[in-house]
Amino acid sequence: MLHFTNARLIDPETGTDAPGSLTVAEGMIAARDGTAPQGARVIDCSGKCLAPGIVDIGVKVGEPGERHRESFRSAGLAAAAGGVTTIICRPDTSPAIDTPEVLEFVTRRAREASPVRIRHMAALTKARQGQEMTEIGFLLDAGAIAFTDADAVGTNTKSLARAYTYARSLGALIVGHPQEPGLSKGAAVTSGKFASLRGLPGVHPMAERMGFDRDMALVEMTGVAYHADQVTTARTLPALERAKANGLNVTAGVSIHHLTLNELDVGDYRTFFKLTPPLRSEDDRIAMVQAVAEGLIDIICSMHTPADEESKRLPFEEAASGAVALETFLPAAMALYHAGAMDLPGLWRAMALNPARRLGLPQGRLAIGAPADLVLFDPDAPFVLDRSSLRSKSKNTPFDGRRMEGKVWATFVAGEQVFGHEG
Amino acid sequence: MTFRARHLLGIEHLAPEEIRSVLDLADRYVDLNRRTVKQSDALAGMTQINMFFENSTRTQASFELAGKRLGADVMNMAVAQSSVKKGETLIDTALTLNAMHPDLLVVRHPNSGAVNLLASKVNCAVLNAGDGKHEHPTQALLDALTIRREKGRIQRLTVAICGDIAHSRVARSNLILLGKMENRIRLIGPPTLMPSGVAEFGAEVYDDMREGLKGADVVMMLRLQKERMDGGFIPSEREYYHRYGLDAEKLAHARPDAIVMHPGPMNRGVEIDGEIADDINRSVIQEQVEMGVAVRMACMDLLARNLRAERGAKAAETYV
């Protein structure tokens, strides 16, 4: 049993940010604002924030195939240190997670190795090629939480329509990547003055809208539940708003990087800032922050994508895309809080409650009876990020050397402490 | 003489007075190059390596000659055919060369930013001889020298840059240099060959060539690369020549004393009419080639001075 006293409780479900105490028993939240039960371990939070653990949709772990980049062990340790208590993995592995056998393998590996909860998305089509649908039924039985081809956008709309229709009949959630693959082919950055001056191939922001519009047509046609992994440009927002108003079963996410960085951060070809989709203009970044604050964009994710040094130390166009983010997710999000763009319950709605709800998980809440997946953090504690200190096997963070605020003090999964700040 | 740079990676990082320093010194090398004995000892004892990851005859020859006239030991590495094909990364190639202690590294590479990456890994001075669609600083400097010698100044001129702006590193470097020197710049070409965000460049943009050439002091033509035709950027060579090829009729819209420039190699009958290219009263294309050697000598001389000063300072530190 655990009893947290002197806590600042962040509850996204009720939208409250208030002092209080919390009691945990048998891995569940047992009481709010009660007294410490007999024999409980009392944790004096001394005013620090206690919030539901982060639920992160779309994390890449290198199993199977690329364990040198990230294993379930290293990803789990990084997540625990970052206050992420549930990782939802992407299936863009090598090979892709597209059969129940591979899914069972990674599920077992993850359970053995990770201190935090790990759930898996499965590929929607075989080898993520957009042609033949995977065994969606078997994969659901084996524990697939959603279906996605990640950033491989299929162009065979007939096949996709069939996969969506089939998924709909089983109540499966599709996670799409809104992008028009023809228009975005070969792009390394967002088109515009910066791209032109650097001489880098750019993609027009409209490619995201085109991809989103197509996916919405398929959703309207099939009735499937759909989550857009990342909406990153202002041009997509009216289409998202319309889709929701029309009653489509649609939600949208955005990565923490697209909320805190813009295209100019690439500077002199810094490949750690090369992401998919590419970083956008400052106007787009501001529009995304506002859309999250207003609830139009439902979910913030880390899009954790480990890449080794060799794949990043290349000319920009040839370098790998993506950034690690499990450990920097929370401090990066604190920048939005300190800038006054969002309050803490609002952030936790997007980082814990909404993703859990979308996936049908009981996490993301401080309600009695909810799983005791918790993060204890100090939103003001400053530090300078040193990438060599990251627990991820890959150190490709865009925040190296950056002054950040927000430190995780302790992380709990089902009432068990999985991380404690040293010193 | 003001020139602080350690590398010459682009015009972007040069201040106007640094550009002037290069041009002033290059003027002196033009004189040297016109003598029978064209030798200087500015780079005596130094090693220059030319690394061209992209095929080039003219630029490589120009750099080679420039180095030799300054007394450097010059080595050409045909990397386009060698170790890169064997899978060696750019950084490994750079580290290998670095171990041979070159003093000047001249690099051309098909990827934008590749020369910046390389410069961050070596101890010598790096000259960008063209990286992808990013910059080609010595071309912009030689163009500036040609203009200054022809027009007597390199500011308050109306310069029209015509053709495939989107894919041209020459256009980017010229745009930056001419902007820094306070000229009026016009970009002329079909909208499909204009870079994205062109409206924010501080230049006037025209898709009508005659309109754009009105009152121009300098007409810079760009090479239309054959692969652009396959990419569907323009409908055909003949339509391009009709609308954007420089001929006497279109040139008549520019100032009567306007000069015509081209970085070469030319596609006669595609972007420029043969007669205009050969008209000694208008075309300064041959002068550009001559200025190229002098400008490259000036750049390497200035970088070598900084390199010596830096090494001298380091050596002094070790004695203390």
Interface residues (C-beta under 8 A of the other chain):
Chain A: S191 G192 K193 F194 A195 S196 L197 R198 G199 L200 G202 H204 D268 Y269 E310 R313 L314 P315 F316 E317 E318
Chain B: E12 T89 L90 I91 H109 N111 S112 G113 A114 N116 L117 D131 G132 K133 H134 E135 A166 R169 R172 P195 S196 G197 V198 E200 F201
